């Protein structure tokens, strides 16, 4: 039951730990596990409390319909949704109004959503503030001084101590009310941290992250004896646009964070796709570069990607068949390059939901995951080390296992997709890094979600060589000891 006191104080009853197991980082691999040590992989996308599929939670307008949808997601392999506690695109979903006083209808919304996710076995990556719409709609935000808040400009979001107190109070409220739930996968402590939020500087980033991180973790340890994984997300293009700023250290290597996350909007490829292959190549390159920035083998995952420029700036919703393939290709490029899961799409469609084809692709990836022993997979990126012709390769591996995804090169149709009528050709693969011995090589249909072939190959001199059955467009491979 919610207890709201004075404007500067918000207290809620701590949640007891529930039957849904908590998720943590695997101790021996850059992936995730549950309490029993079983592999758990984030497969899902960004959603919002005002978008069509979750809109029925607000004021309990259609809770049964939303729960049916969540059960349908789980049946299609979805394990996680990334959500913003306050999605400020519209003015009637502020979590506080006025600043420091939590809106009962919003608290009820999150009570209901966490309860439903508990029942269906779905998890949430939660971030407290939607910084994008907060910035654009600042004139209406409750934190604005003009509306009684403490902050004159969003350019001081990370610098203002009074605003910091509001952020920490919001996080504390969430920890006390929903932090005991296994439905909470992880905290994205701050969505898309940006130099503009600190007067075009990143000097305060390490301290800002440390303050939020320790505040949340100490409280969780005090209440529950354990803590949920933490990250802070970044609009990935800033790494290219602002190379003179020290962005990489706090994003990829901050000692308080458990995994690294950026939003992969590759300019001219992922953000505005003209083919379904070029975005995959961009995803593979960015994941490889990101893994090279990490020094302690923490997990890495994309928590936003999609055709943002095509949709937002050019007003284009991609044709569903093209978008489905683009989605599937970027997802497999992310997984096979060493990311945890397939990345988390921002829909960038009208209506703002994923297509049935994208859900089928998620289900196909979920079927592939049990073929790899993720809690013991100490992968390194091998995109550029694999030797073959006629295909683009995306690969990660260690001495025992490898994940490989191949897509045909020089086989584009007029619409930018990969030709489905091309003459099938086998892939002759030389994959380095595996210890000498015999390996089981399972070829996976990424569209349908089934095993197409099972081979046995021999690694000699540290290189596994094999020839696949003929491939029309693309194929994934799970390579494990025979």
PAGU-605398 format. One line per field, with one value per residue (C-alpha): residue in one letter; x, z, y. Coordinates in steps of 0.5 Angstrom, whole numbers, padded with zeros to 4 digits. Example, Ala and Ser with C-alpha at 12.3 -4.5 7.8 and 13.67 -1.06 7.14 Angstrom:
REM residues 2
res = [A_S]
east = [0025_0027]
up = [0016_0014]
north = [-0009_-0002]
This chain:
REM residues 482
res = [X_X_X_X_X_X_X_X_X_X_X_X_X_X_X_X_X_X_X_X_X_X_X_X_X_X_X_X_X_X_X_X_X_X_X_X_X_X_X_X_X_X_X_X_X_X_X_X_X_X_X_X_X_X_X_X_X_X_X_X_X_X_X_X_X_X_X_X_X_X_X_X_X_X_X_X_X_X_X_X_X_X_X_X_X_X_X_X_X_X_X_X_X_X_X_X_X_X_X_X_X_X_X_X_X_X_X_X_X_X_X_X_X_X_X_X_X_X_X_X_X_X_X_X_X_X_X_X_X_X_X_X_X_X_X_X_X_X_X_X_X_X_X_X_X_X_X_X_X_X_X_X_X_X_X_X_X_X_X_X_X_X_X_X_X_X_X_X_X_X_X_X_X_X_X_X_X_X_X_X_X_X_X_X_X_X_X_X_X_X_X_X_X_X_X_X_X_X_X_X_X_X_X_X_X_X_X_X_X_X_X_X_X_X_X_X_X_X_X_X_X_X_X_X_X_X_X_X_X_X_X_X_X_X_X_X_X_X_X_X_X_X_X_X_X_X_X_X_X_X_X_X_X_X_X_X_X_X_X_X_X_X_X_X_X_X_X_X_X_X_X_X_X_X_X_X_X_X_X_X_X_X_X_X_X_X_X_X_X_X_X_X_X_X_X_X_X_X_X_X_X_X_X_X_X_X_X_X_X_X_X_X_X_X_X_X_X_X_X_X_X_X_X_X_X_X_X_X_X_X_X_X_X_X_X_X_X_X_X_X_X_X_X_X_X_X_X_X_X_X_X_X_X_X_X_X_X_X_X_X_X_X_X_X_X_X_X_X_X_X_X_X_X_X_X_X_X_X_X_X_X_X_X_X_X_X_X_X_X_X_X_X_X_X_X_X_X_X_X_X_X_X_X_X_X_X_X_X_X_X_X_X_X_X_X_X_X_X_X_X_X_X_X_X_X_X_X_X_X_X_X_X_X_X_X_X_X_X_X_X_X_X_X_X_X_X_X_X_X_X_X_X_X_X_X_X_X_X_X_X_X_X_X_X_X_X_X_X_X_X_X_X_X_X_X_X_X_X_X_X_X_X]
east = [0000_0003_0004_0006_0008_0011_0013_0020_0019_0016_0016_0013_0013_0019_0017_0019_0023_0018_0018_0021_0029_0033_0038_0046_0052_0055_0061_0065_0063_0060_0053_0047_0044_0039_0039_0040_0046_0042_0043_0038_0039_0035_0031_0026_0025_0024_0017_0013_0007_0003_0005_-0001_0001_0002_-0003_-0009_-0005_-0006_-0012_-0013_-0017_-0015_-0011_-0013_-0012_-0005_-0003_-0005_0000_0005_0004_0004_0011_0013_0011_0015_0021_0021_0025_0025_0022_0026_0022_0022_0019_0017_0016_0015_0012_0005_0004_-0001_0004_0009_0011_0012_0007_0009_0016_0018_0010_0009_0003_-0002_-0004_0003_0005_-0001_0001_0007_0005_0000_0005_0010_0005_0003_0011_0011_0006_0008_0015_0017_0023_0024_0030_0028_0031_0028_0028_0026_0031_0030_0022_0024_0029_0024_0018_0022_0017_0012_0016_0015_0022_0022_0023_0017_0013_0015_0021_0029_0032_0032_0035_0036_0043_0044_0041_0047_0050_0044_0044_0037_0035_0040_0036_0030_0033_0035_0029_0025_0030_0029_0022_0023_0028_0023_0017_0019_0026_0025_0022_0025_0021_0026_0032_0037_0037_0039_0041_0041_0038_0042_0047_0049_0055_0049_0046_0052_0054_0057_0062_0063_0067_0062_0060_0064_0061_0054_0054_0058_0053_0047_0050_0052_0045_0041_0046_0047_0039_0038_0043_0040_0033_0034_0041_0043_0042_0040_0045_0046_0048_0048_0046_0049_0047_0052_0054_0056_0063_0064_0061_0065_0072_0075_0071_0073_0066_0069_0071_0065_0061_0065_0069_0066_0068_0061_0057_0056_0055_0056_0050_0050_0044_0047_0044_0050_0049_0047_0046_0042_0039_0037_0037_0037_0039_0038_0046_0049_0046_0048_0055_0055_0052_0058_0063_0060_0060_0067_0069_0065_0068_0075_0073_0072_0077_0074_0069_0063_0057_0055_0049_0045_0039_0036_0037_0033_0031_0031_0033_0028_0022_0023_0026_0024_0017_0018_0015_0019_0016_0014_0018_0024_0024_0023_0029_0033_0031_0033_0040_0042_0039_0044_0050_0049_0049_0054_0059_0059_0053_0048_0042_0040_0039_0033_0030_0026_0020_0020_0014_0007_0004_0009_0010_0014_0011_0009_0015_0020_0017_0018_0025_0026_0022_0027_0033_0030_0030_0038_0040_0040_0045_0051_0053_0053_0055_0062_0062_0068_0068_0072_0070_0072_0069_0075_0079_0074_0076_0071_0069_0062_0059_0060_0061_0060_0063_0065_0068_0073_0077_0071_0065_0063_0057_0058_0053_0054_0050_0051_0055_0054_0047_0042_0035_0032_0029_0035_0034_0038_0035_0031_0032_0039_0043_0045_0052_0056_0060_0067_0069_0076_0075_0081_0081_0078_0082_0084_0079_0072_0066_0059_0057_0049_0047_0040_0035_0034_0028_0024_0028_0030_0036_0038_0044_0049_0056_0062_0069_0076_0080_0087_0093_0088_0083_0077_0075_0068_0064_0056_0050_0048_0046_0041_0041_0044_0045_0047_0052_0053_0059_0061_0065_0063]
up = [0000_-0002_0004_0001_0006_0006_-0001_0001_0003_0000_0004_0001_0004_0002_-0003_-0001_-0005_-0010_-0013_-0020_-0019_-0019_-0025_-0024_-0028_-0029_-0025_-0030_-0037_-0040_-0040_-0035_-0030_-0025_-0018_-0020_-0024_-0031_-0037_-0038_-0044_-0045_-0051_-0052_-0054_-0051_-0050_-0046_-0042_-0047_-0053_-0056_-0052_-0045_-0045_-0042_-0035_-0034_-0029_-0030_-0037_-0039_-0035_-0037_-0044_-0043_-0039_-0045_-0049_-0044_-0044_-0051_-0051_-0047_-0051_-0057_-0053_-0050_-0043_-0042_-0043_-0043_-0040_-0037_-0030_-0033_-0041_-0042_-0049_-0046_-0040_-0036_-0035_-0030_-0024_-0020_-0020_-0017_-0016_-0010_-0010_-0013_-0017_-0014_-0021_-0024_-0017_-0019_-0026_-0024_-0018_-0023_-0029_-0024_-0021_-0028_-0030_-0024_-0026_-0033_-0032_-0036_-0033_-0034_-0035_-0031_-0032_-0028_-0033_-0040_-0042_-0049_-0048_-0041_-0045_-0051_-0047_-0041_-0041_-0038_-0033_-0026_-0024_-0028_-0024_-0028_-0025_-0018_-0019_-0017_-0024_-0029_-0035_-0037_-0038_-0031_-0030_-0028_-0024_-0020_-0013_-0011_-0018_-0016_-0009_-0013_-0018_-0012_-0008_-0014_-0015_-0007_-0008_-0014_-0010_-0004_-0007_-0013_-0012_-0008_-0014_-0019_-0025_-0024_-0029_-0028_-0027_-0033_-0027_-0033_-0040_-0045_-0041_-0045_-0044_-0046_-0039_-0036_-0039_-0045_-0040_-0038_-0032_-0027_-0030_-0026_-0019_-0022_-0023_-0017_-0013_-0016_-0016_-0009_-0007_-0010_-0008_-0001_0000_-0004_0000_0007_0005_0001_0002_-0006_-0011_-0018_-0024_-0026_-0032_-0035_-0042_-0048_-0055_-0058_-0064_-0059_-0058_-0066_-0065_-0059_-0059_-0055_-0049_-0044_-0045_-0046_-0039_-0035_-0040_-0041_-0035_-0029_-0023_-0020_-0026_-0028_-0035_-0041_-0045_-0051_-0056_-0063_-0068_-0073_-0078_-0085_-0084_-0077_-0077_-0084_-0087_-0095_-0095_-0089_-0089_-0088_-0081_-0079_-0081_-0077_-0071_-0072_-0072_-0066_-0062_-0063_-0062_-0055_-0053_-0054_-0049_-0044_-0039_-0034_-0039_-0036_-0041_-0046_-0050_-0054_-0051_-0056_-0064_-0070_-0076_-0072_-0077_-0082_-0078_-0074_-0079_-0085_-0083_-0086_-0083_-0087_-0091_-0086_-0090_-0091_-0083_-0081_-0084_-0082_-0075_-0076_-0079_-0073_-0068_-0070_-0072_-0064_-0061_-0066_-0065_-0057_-0055_-0050_-0053_-0060_-0058_-0056_-0062_-0061_-0065_-0070_-0073_-0074_-0070_-0065_-0064_-0067_-0072_-0072_-0076_-0071_-0066_-0070_-0070_-0063_-0062_-0067_-0063_-0057_-0059_-0061_-0054_-0051_-0056_-0052_-0045_-0044_-0036_-0038_-0045_-0044_-0051_-0055_-0062_-0068_-0074_-0077_-0076_-0079_-0086_-0092_-0098_-0101_-0094_-0089_-0082_-0075_-0070_-0062_-0059_-0054_-0053_-0053_-0056_-0062_-0064_-0072_-0076_-0084_-0089_-0096_-0099_-0106_-0106_-0105_-0109_-0111_-0105_-0101_-0098_-0099_-0105_-0103_-0110_-0110_-0112_-0105_-0104_-0098_-0094_-0093_-0086_-0082_-0075_-0071_-0063_-0061_-0058_-0062_-0062_-0065_-0065_-0066_-0071_-0071_-0077_-0075_-0079_-0076_-0080_-0078_-0072_-0073_-0074_-0081_-0081_-0076_-0077_-0074_-0075_-0073_-0070_-0071_-0070_-0067_-0073_-0074_-0081_-0084_-0090_-0089_-0093_-0098_-0096_-0100_-0095_-0088_-0083_-0075_-0072_-0065_-0065_-0058_-0056_-0060]
north = [0000_0007_0012_0019_0024_0031_0034_0032_0025_0019_0012_0006_-0001_-0006_-0011_-0018_-0023_-0027_-0033_-0031_-0032_-0026_-0024_-0023_-0023_-0030_-0030_-0034_-0031_-0024_-0026_-0027_-0032_-0033_-0036_-0043_-0041_-0042_-0038_-0032_-0028_-0021_-0022_-0016_-0009_-0002_-0001_0005_0006_0010_0006_0001_-0005_-0003_0003_-0001_-0001_0007_0007_0000_0001_-0006_-0010_-0017_-0015_-0013_-0019_-0023_-0019_-0020_-0028_-0028_-0024_-0030_-0035_-0032_-0032_-0025_-0025_-0017_-0010_-0004_0001_0008_0010_0016_0017_0024_0025_0026_0031_0026_0021_0025_0020_0026_0032_0037_0035_0030_0028_0021_0021_0015_0013_0012_0008_0004_0003_0000_-0004_-0007_-0008_-0011_-0016_-0018_-0019_-0023_-0028_-0029_-0029_-0023_-0018_-0011_-0007_0000_0007_0013_0018_0019_0024_0025_0028_0031_0035_0037_0038_0042_0047_0043_0038_0038_0039_0046_0052_0055_0049_0049_0045_0046_0046_0052_0049_0041_0043_0043_0036_0032_0038_0041_0038_0039_0035_0030_0029_0028_0023_0019_0020_0017_0011_0010_0009_0004_0000_0000_-0002_-0006_-0008_-0014_-0017_-0022_-0019_-0013_-0015_-0009_-0002_0003_0008_0014_0014_0017_0021_0026_0032_0037_0035_0038_0044_0040_0037_0030_0031_0030_0023_0019_0022_0022_0015_0013_0017_0014_0007_0007_0010_0004_-0002_0000_0000_-0006_-0010_-0007_-0009_-0015_-0018_-0017_-0012_-0012_-0011_-0004_0000_0007_0008_0013_0015_0011_0016_0021_0017_0019_0026_0028_0024_0030_0028_0022_0019_0011_0011_0012_0008_0002_0001_0005_0000_0001_-0002_-0009_-0009_-0004_-0001_0004_0005_0003_0008_0007_0014_0012_0005_0003_0009_0010_0003_0002_-0005_-0010_-0012_-0006_-0005_-0011_-0010_-0003_-0007_-0012_-0007_-0003_-0009_-0011_-0004_-0004_-0010_-0008_-0002_-0007_-0009_-0014_-0018_-0015_-0016_-0012_-0010_-0005_-0003_0002_0001_0002_0006_0013_0018_0014_0015_0021_0026_0023_0021_0014_0007_0002_-0004_-0009_-0015_-0010_-0008_-0016_-0018_-0011_-0013_-0020_-0019_-0013_-0018_-0024_-0019_-0017_-0024_-0027_-0021_-0022_-0018_-0021_-0023_-0019_-0012_-0008_-0005_0002_0001_0007_0005_0007_0004_0004_-0004_-0009_-0013_-0020_-0022_-0019_-0023_-0029_-0027_-0027_-0033_-0036_-0033_-0036_-0043_-0042_-0040_-0047_-0050_-0045_-0046_-0039_-0039_-0041_-0038_-0033_-0030_-0026_-0022_-0026_-0022_-0021_-0027_-0032_-0034_-0035_-0033_-0031_-0029_-0024_-0027_-0025_-0029_-0030_-0036_-0038_-0045_-0049_-0046_-0041_-0037_-0036_-0032_-0032_-0028_-0028_-0022_-0019_-0022_-0016_-0016_-0009_-0008_-0008_-0015_-0021_-0025_-0031_-0034_-0034_-0041_-0044_-0044_-0048_-0044_-0046_-0044_-0043_-0041_-0040_-0040_-0047_-0052_-0058_-0063_-0065_-0061_-0061_-0056_-0054_-0050_-0046_-0043_-0036_-0034_-0041_-0043_-0050_-0054_-0055_-0059_-0062_-0063_-0066_-0062_-0063_-0057_-0058_-0053_-0048_-0047_-0051_-0052_-0054_-0054_-0052_-0055_-0050_-0043_-0039_-0032_-0033_-0038_-0039_-0044_-0046_-0050_-0054_-0060_-0066]
